[in-house]
Amino acid sequence: AAEAARAKALAGIPLGQTGAVEDIANAAYFLVTQATYVTGAEIKVDGGRSLR
């Protein structure tokens, strides 16, 4: 049952894989170091799932 639930969840992610801790860390790192001109943005780290 758990494997079926995992397969169903993965089917809803366009990139076809779950995110890793590094994905979140990289987004946070970008915001604290390079994003000096980013204001009022929403950065979704979801593998494209929110597009569906």
N, CA, C and O of each residue as an XYZ file, in Angstrom:
208
protein
N       0.824     -1.203      0.000
C       0.000      0.000      0.000
C       0.862      1.258      0.000
O       0.547      2.233     -0.681
N       1.947      1.230      0.764
C       2.829      2.400      0.822
C       3.502      2.639     -0.523
O       3.674      3.784     -0.940
N       3.880      1.571     -1.193
C       4.536      1.705     -2.497
C       3.564      2.254     -3.540
O       3.959      3.036     -4.404
N       2.313      1.855     -3.464
C       1.298      2.373     -4.384
C       1.069      3.864     -4.144
O       0.904      4.630     -5.094
N       1.059      4.270     -2.888
C       0.887      5.685     -2.555
C       2.078      6.500     -3.053
O       1.911      7.616     -3.546
N       3.271      5.941     -2.921
C       4.477      6.625     -3.404
C       4.428      6.779     -4.924
O       4.742      7.846     -5.450
N       4.039      5.729     -5.621
C       3.953      5.777     -7.080
C       2.926      6.816     -7.525
O       3.150      7.535     -8.499
N       1.813      6.895     -6.822
C       0.775      7.876     -7.156
C       1.289      9.295     -6.930
O       1.038     10.187     -7.740
N       2.002      9.500     -5.836
C       2.556     10.824     -5.553
C       3.585     11.221     -6.606
O       3.594     12.363     -7.065
N       4.441     10.297     -6.986
C       5.457     10.584     -8.002
C       4.834     10.880     -9.360
O       5.370     11.674    -10.132
N       3.712     10.247     -9.651
C       3.025     10.481    -10.924
C       2.541     11.924    -11.038
O       2.360     12.431    -12.145
N       2.332     12.581     -9.913
C       1.868     13.963     -9.912
C       2.981     14.992     -9.991
O       2.714     16.194    -10.013
N       4.226     14.534    -10.034
C       5.377     15.436    -10.093
C       5.981     15.366    -11.491
O       6.513     14.324    -11.874
N       5.913     16.446    -12.255
C       6.429     16.411    -13.621
C       7.885     15.959    -13.744
O       8.237     15.307    -14.728
N       8.731     16.285    -12.781
C      10.126     15.845    -12.858
C      10.293     14.369    -12.523
O      11.353     13.794    -12.768
N       9.252     13.750    -11.964
C       9.269     12.310    -11.724
C      10.106     11.842    -10.555
O      10.434     10.659    -10.462
N      10.452     12.745     -9.667
C      11.218     12.348     -8.484
C      10.880     13.284     -7.333
O      10.413     14.404     -7.542
N      11.119     12.818     -6.137
C      10.890     13.673     -4.981
C      12.064     14.618     -4.819
O      13.157     14.373     -5.330
N      11.827     15.679     -4.115
C      12.889     16.641     -3.869
C      13.840     16.144     -2.797
O      13.506     15.271     -1.997
N      15.017     16.713     -2.800
C      16.037     16.374     -1.809
C      16.260     17.576     -0.896
O      15.881     18.701     -1.221
N      16.868     17.322      0.224
C      17.194     18.395      1.163
C      18.005     19.478      0.452
O      17.831     20.667      0.717
N      18.879     19.066     -0.439
C      19.724     20.010     -1.165
C      18.903     20.972     -2.032
O      19.309     22.115     -2.240
N      17.765     20.521     -2.532
C      16.916     21.387     -3.347
C      16.409     22.578     -2.537
O      16.416     23.711     -3.019
N      15.978     22.321     -1.326
C      15.511     23.392     -0.443
C      16.686     24.264     -0.017
O      16.588     25.491     -0.005
N      17.788     23.623      0.329
C      18.975     24.366      0.761
C      19.479     25.288     -0.342
O      19.873     26.420     -0.063
N      19.474     24.828     -1.579
C      19.937     25.660     -2.689
C      19.038     26.870     -2.904
O      19.526     27.959     -3.202
N      17.730     26.688     -2.755
C      16.807     27.821     -2.888
C      17.045     28.837     -1.769
O      17.065     30.043     -2.014
N      17.225     28.349     -0.551
C      17.492     29.241      0.577
C      18.819     29.970      0.391
O      18.920     31.168      0.659
N      19.829     29.249     -0.065
C      21.144     29.854     -0.305
C      21.046     30.961     -1.354
O      21.633     32.032     -1.194
N      20.311     30.697     -2.411
C      20.108     31.716     -3.444
C      19.493     32.974     -2.844
O      19.933     34.086     -3.135
N      18.484     32.796     -2.014
C      17.787     33.949     -1.441
C      18.669     34.768     -0.508
O      18.519     35.988     -0.432
N      19.581     34.118      0.200
C      20.407     34.867      1.154
C      21.712     35.371      0.551
O      22.414     36.156      1.187
N      22.052     34.937     -0.662
C      23.324     35.376     -1.224
C      23.187     36.139     -2.534
O      23.776     37.210     -2.676
N      22.439     35.626     -3.481
C      22.436     36.184     -4.829
C      21.176     36.963     -5.179
O      21.150     37.666     -6.190
N      20.159     36.856     -4.385
C      18.857     37.410     -4.757
C      18.686     38.850     -4.296
O      17.654     39.196     -3.721
N      19.671     39.682     -4.537
C      19.595     41.056     -4.049
C      18.544     41.893     -4.770
O      18.145     42.943     -4.267
N      18.090     41.445     -5.939
C      17.110     42.208     -6.704
C      15.760     41.496     -6.768
O      14.882     41.904     -7.528
N      15.589     40.448     -5.985
C      14.338     39.695     -5.955
C      13.483     40.241     -4.818
O      13.895     40.234     -3.658
N      12.288     40.715     -5.163
C      11.370     41.216     -4.144
C       9.981     40.661     -4.405
O       9.544     40.582     -5.553
N       9.302     40.286     -3.365
C       7.925     39.837     -3.479
C       7.729     38.591     -4.319
O       6.657     38.398     -4.892
N       8.724     37.756     -4.402
C       8.635     36.555     -5.230
C       8.277     35.336     -4.391
O       8.596     35.259     -3.205
N       7.620     34.406     -5.024
C       7.332     33.117     -4.402
C       8.124     32.073     -5.173
O       7.895     31.860     -6.364
N       9.043     31.435     -4.497
C       9.883     30.432     -5.146
C       9.392     29.060     -4.707
O       9.522     28.683     -3.542
N       8.836     28.333     -5.636
C       8.299     27.003     -5.333
C       9.336     25.951     -5.698
O       9.791     25.874     -6.839
N       9.693     25.162     -4.731
C      10.636     24.070     -4.949
C       9.812     22.788     -4.860
O       9.802     22.107     -3.835
N       9.114     22.473     -5.965
C       8.177     21.347     -5.931
C       8.239     20.457     -7.167
O       7.333     19.657     -7.401
N       9.290     20.587     -7.950
C       9.438     19.720     -9.122
C       8.386     19.936    -10.194
O       8.206     19.085    -11.066
N       7.692     21.058    -10.141
C       6.656     21.358    -11.119
C       5.264     20.907    -10.716
O       4.315     21.069    -11.483
N       5.130     20.347     -9.533
C       3.830     19.823     -9.093
C       2.749     20.900     -9.057
O       1.588     20.627     -9.364
N       3.124     22.110     -8.685
C       2.122     23.180     -8.594
C       1.590     23.598     -9.963
O       0.588     24.310    -10.036
N       2.228     23.178    -11.029
C       1.753     23.498    -12.375
C       0.581     22.629    -12.800
O      -0.124     22.959    -13.753
N       0.372     21.541    -12.113
C      -0.712     20.625    -12.485
C      -1.985     20.968    -11.788
O      -2.998     20.299    -11.987
